[in-house]
Amino acid sequence: MIVVAGEALIDLVPSPQDPSLDGQLPTLLPRRGGGPYNTAVALGRLGSPTAFCSRVSTDTFGEALLHGLRDAGVDTSLVQRGGEPTTLAVADISPDGSAGYGFYADGTADRLFALPPALPDAVRAVSLGTCSLVLEPGASAYESLLRREARRGVFTALDPNIRPGLIPDPDAYRARFRSWLPDLALLKLSEEDALWLAGAGTGGGWDAVGAAAREWLGAGPAAIVITRGGAGLTVLTRDGGELTVPGERVTVVDTIGAGDTVNAALLHRLDAHGALSYAAVAALGADAWLDILRFAARAAAITCSRAGAEPPFAAELAA
């Protein structure tokens, strides 16, 4: 079983049917979301045995979030419940389909996540990331979960999915990120996230990303996968390897959930290769990595071709 730990929230997404607004307010449509939530749903749709570990509100949005997990076949027995409201994320969709977010997270349920007892013996991998590792006091509980499970030999994956507006002290967060590296088997992040974490700014370019990734590899992970938009996906490995596959061409509706779909697809396909362990990832050859990256690129393209975080089902990828 793969456990995905982190926030579940509601994205408020502008309706694609709205005409040019001319200063008028857009119609906002509620959509289930949150990076870890999307990853869990995507894994469930791909057929991986998956459980979600979080704290979810008992409000109407929280009930809808749990319904979405169950529809995808995700185990919700590790979900904590609370009467606090659900976090809201207001999406701003650019003409190219990319999304920015404003968050309403004060006093919400997922911030009060508490470290659970030891996870079941059947758990072989834990995936974390996004707001859950920023917003206290829950962030410290998720961090403790990461460290505890890594030290008992569980495969650990992280997608920082940086939201700068939520990070009051960037340098402190960068230091905290570096402290997680020894406990990671797989690090997945976007090119933009890598530049931010490296403090290189938006003009740093691939050379800056590659240099930072090599430094991070030296601190712990067996591999780092970097999403590069239309340029595809690149994996860098501890033995100095670097492989890239191009992105698949689709008509982009929006990019909401695309990176989360990549997370799920990587874990699902690593499992298919028998590689949900640090040693197995370190030993993967070029052919296996190319298969894994192409699978993830195909899954992300399908997500980008439809509105909101709607990852594909296994049958869609088989087709």
C-alpha positions in Angstrom: 0.0 0.0 0.0 1.1 3.6 -0.7 0.2 6.2 1.8 -0.2 9.8 0.6 -0.1 12.3 3.5 -1.0 16.0 3.3 -3.8 18.5 2.8 -7.2 18.1 1.1 -8.8 21.4 0.1 -11.3 22.9 -2.3 -10.1 24.8 -5.4 -12.3 27.6 -6.5 -11.7 27.7 -10.3 -13.0 30.3 -12.7 -15.7 28.9 -15.1 -14.2 28.3 -18.6 -17.7 29.3 -19.9 -17.4 32.8 -18.6 -17.0 35.3 -21.4 -14.6 38.3 -21.3 -15.4 39.7 -17.9 -14.7 43.4 -18.4 -14.1 43.9 -14.7 -17.0 41.7 -13.6 -16.5 38.9 -11.0 -16.0 35.4 -12.5 -18.1 32.4 -11.6 -16.0 30.3 -9.3 -16.6 26.5 -9.4 -15.6 24.4 -6.4 -13.3 21.5 -7.2 -11.7 18.9 -4.9 -8.0 19.5 -4.7 -4.8 19.8 -2.7 -1.5 18.3 -4.0 -1.5 15.2 -1.8 -5.3 14.7 -2.3 -4.9 14.8 -6.0 -2.0 12.4 -5.8 -4.0 9.9 -3.8 -7.0 10.1 -6.2 -4.7 9.6 -9.2 -3.0 6.6 -7.6 -6.4 5.1 -6.8 -7.6 5.6 -10.4 -4.4 4.0 -11.7 -5.2 0.9 -9.5 -2.5 1.2 -6.9 -3.6 0.2 -3.4 -3.6 3.6 -1.7 -4.5 5.2 1.6 -4.9 8.9 2.4 -3.5 10.3 5.7 -4.7 13.8 6.6 -7.2 15.8 8.8 -10.4 16.6 6.9 -13.3 18.9 8.0 -16.7 17.5 8.9 -18.2 20.3 6.8 -19.9 19.8 3.4 -16.7 20.3 1.6 -15.0 17.8 3.8 -17.7 15.2 3.1 -17.3 15.8 -0.6 -13.5 15.3 -0.4 -13.9 12.0 1.4 -16.5 10.9 -1.2 -14.0 11.7 -4.0 -11.4 9.5 -2.3 -13.7 6.6 -1.9 -14.9 6.9 -5.5 -11.3 6.4 -6.5 -10.9 3.4 -4.3 -8.6 5.1 -1.8 -8.6 3.9 1.8 -9.7 6.7 4.2 -9.1 4.8 7.6 -6.1 7.1 8.3 -8.1 10.3 7.8 -8.6 12.4 11.0 -11.7 14.5 11.2 -12.4 18.0 12.8 -15.1 20.6 12.9 -12.8 23.3 11.6 -13.6 24.6 8.0 -12.0 23.2 4.8 -9.1 25.2 3.3 -10.0 27.1 0.1 -7.7 27.9 -2.7 -8.8 30.4 -5.3 -7.3 29.7 -8.7 -6.3 32.3 -11.3 -5.9 30.7 -14.7 -3.6 32.3 -17.2 -4.2 32.3 -20.9 -1.6 29.4 -21.3 -3.6 27.3 -18.8 -1.1 27.7 -15.9 -2.7 28.4 -12.5 -1.8 30.6 -9.5 -3.5 30.4 -6.2 -4.6 32.5 -3.2 -5.2 30.5 -0.1 -7.7 30.8 2.8 -6.1 28.5 5.4 -6.3 30.2 8.8 -7.9 27.9 11.4 -8.7 25.1 8.9 -8.9 21.4 9.6 -5.8 20.2 7.7 -3.5 22.5 9.7 -4.4 20.6 12.9 -3.1 17.2 11.6 -1.6 15.1 14.4 1.1 12.5 14.1 -0.7 9.1 13.8 0.5 5.9 15.4 2.8 3.6 13.4 1.4 3.0 9.9 0.3 -0.5 9.0 3.0 -3.1 8.1 1.5 -3.3 4.6 2.6 0.3 3.9 5.6 0.3 1.4 5.7 4.0 0.5 4.8 7.4 1.8 4.4 10.5 -0.3 4.2 14.0 1.1 4.3 17.6 0.0 2.7 21.0 -0.8 1.0 23.2 1.9 1.1 20.4 4.5 4.8 20.9 5.1 4.5 24.7 5.4 1.5 25.4 7.6 2.0 24.8 11.4 1.3 23.1 13.6 0.4 20.3 11.1 3.7 20.8 9.2 5.8 19.5 12.2 3.5 16.5 12.5 3.9 15.6 8.8 7.7 16.2 9.1 7.8 13.7 12.0 5.8 11.2 9.9 8.3 11.5 7.1 11.3 11.0 9.4 9.7 8.1 11.3 8.7 6.2 8.3 12.0 6.7 6.5 13.9 5.5 9.5 11.9 2.2 9.6 12.8 1.6 5.9 9.6 2.8 4.2 10.1 4.3 0.7 9.6 8.1 0.9 8.7 10.6 -1.8 8.4 14.4 -1.6 6.9 17.0 -3.9 7.5 20.4 -2.3 5.1 22.1 -4.8 6.2 25.6 -3.6 3.5 28.2 -2.9 5.6 31.3 -2.1 2.6 33.3 -0.8 2.3 30.8 2.1 6.0 30.9 3.1 6.8 33.8 5.4 10.5 33.1 5.7 11.9 31.6 2.5 15.4 31.1 3.8 14.1 29.2 6.9 12.0 27.0 4.6 14.9 26.3 2.3 17.0 25.2 5.3 14.1 23.0 6.4 13.8 21.5 2.9 17.5 20.6 3.0 17.0 18.9 6.3 14.5 16.5 4.8 16.8 15.3 2.0 18.6 12.5 4.0 15.2 11.0 4.7 14.0 10.9 1.0 14.2 8.1 -1.6 12.6 10.2 -4.4 12.3 13.9 -4.8 10.0 15.3 -7.5 9.6 19.0 -8.2 9.0 21.4 -11.0 11.7 23.5 -12.6 10.2 26.6 -11.1 10.2 25.0 -7.6 13.9 24.0 -8.0 14.9 27.5 -8.9 13.0 28.9 -5.9 14.5 26.4 -3.5 18.0 27.1 -4.9 17.4 30.8 -4.5 18.3 31.3 -8.2 15.4 33.4 -9.2 13.2 32.8 -12.3 16.1 33.5 -14.7 18.4 30.8 -13.4 17.8 28.4 -16.2 18.5 24.7 -16.5 22.2 25.0 -15.5 21.1 26.4 -12.1 18.5 23.7 -11.7 20.9 20.9 -12.6 23.6 22.2 -10.2 21.1 22.4 -7.4 19.7 19.0 -8.1 23.2 17.5 -8.0 23.9 19.1 -4.6 20.5 17.7 -3.3 21.3 14.2 -4.6 24.5 14.3 -2.6 22.5 14.8 0.6 20.2 11.8 0.3 17.6 11.0 -2.5 18.3 8.1 -4.9 16.8 10.1 -7.7 15.2 13.5 -8.5 12.5 13.9 -11.2 12.0 17.5 -12.5 8.9 18.5 -14.5 9.8 21.1 -17.2 6.4 22.0 -18.8 6.4 21.5 -22.5 10.0 20.4 -22.3 8.9 17.2 -20.6 10.4 15.4 -17.6 14.0 14.9 -16.5 15.4 12.4 -14.0 18.8 12.9 -12.3 20.4 10.0 -10.4 23.1 9.6 -7.8 25.4 7.9 -10.2 25.5 11.0 -12.4 22.8 9.8 -14.9 20.5 12.3 -16.6 17.6 11.3 -18.9 14.8 13.4 -20.4 11.5 12.6 -22.2 9.5 15.2 -24.0 6.1 16.2 -22.9 3.1 14.9 -24.9 1.3 17.4 -27.1 -2.3 18.2 -26.1 -4.6 21.1 -26.1 -4.1 22.5 -22.6 -7.3 23.4 -20.8 -5.4 24.1 -17.5 -2.5 22.6 -15.6 -4.3 22.0 -12.3 -3.3 18.7 -10.9 -0.7 17.9 -13.6 2.2 17.7 -11.2 0.2 15.7 -8.7 -0.6 13.3 -11.5 3.1 13.0 -12.2 3.7 12.1 -8.6 1.1 9.3 -8.7 2.3 8.0 -12.1 5.9 7.8 -10.9 5.0 5.9 -7.8 2.6 3.6 -9.7 5.2 2.8 -12.4 8.1 2.4 -10.0 6.0 -0.2 -8.2 5.4 -1.9 -11.6 9.2 -2.2 -11.9 9.5 -3.5 -8.4 11.3 -0.3 -7.4 9.6 1.0 -4.3 12.8 0.9 -2.3 15.8 3.1 -2.1 18.2 0.4 -3.4 15.9 -0.5 -6.3 15.5 3.1 -7.4 19.3 3.5 -7.3 19.7 0.4 -9.4 17.2 1.3 -12.2 18.7 1.4 -15.7 18.0 3.8 -18.5 15.3 1.7 -20.2 13.3 1.5 -17.0 13.6 5.2 -16.3 12.5 6.1 -19.8 9.4 3.8 -19.4 8.6 5.4 -16.1 9.0 9.0 -17.3 7.0 8.4 -20.5 4.2 6.9 -18.5 4.2 10.0 -16.2 4.3 12.4 -19.2 1.3 10.7 -20.8 -0.7 10.7 -17.6 0.0 14.4 -17.0 -1.0 15.3 -20.6 -4.4 13.7 -20.1 -4.9 15.8 -16.9 -3.9 19.0 -18.7 -6.4 18.2 -21.5 -9.4 18.7 -19.1 -10.5 21.2 -16.6 -9.4 20.9 -13.0 -7.5 18.1 -11.3 -9.0 15.2 -13.1 -6.3 12.5 -13.4 -6.7 9.6 -15.8 -7.9 6.1 -15.1 -5.7 3.1 -15.8 -7.8 2.2 -18.9 -7.2 5.6 -20.5 -3.4 5.1 -20.3 -3.7 1.6 -21.6 -5.5 2.9 -24.6 
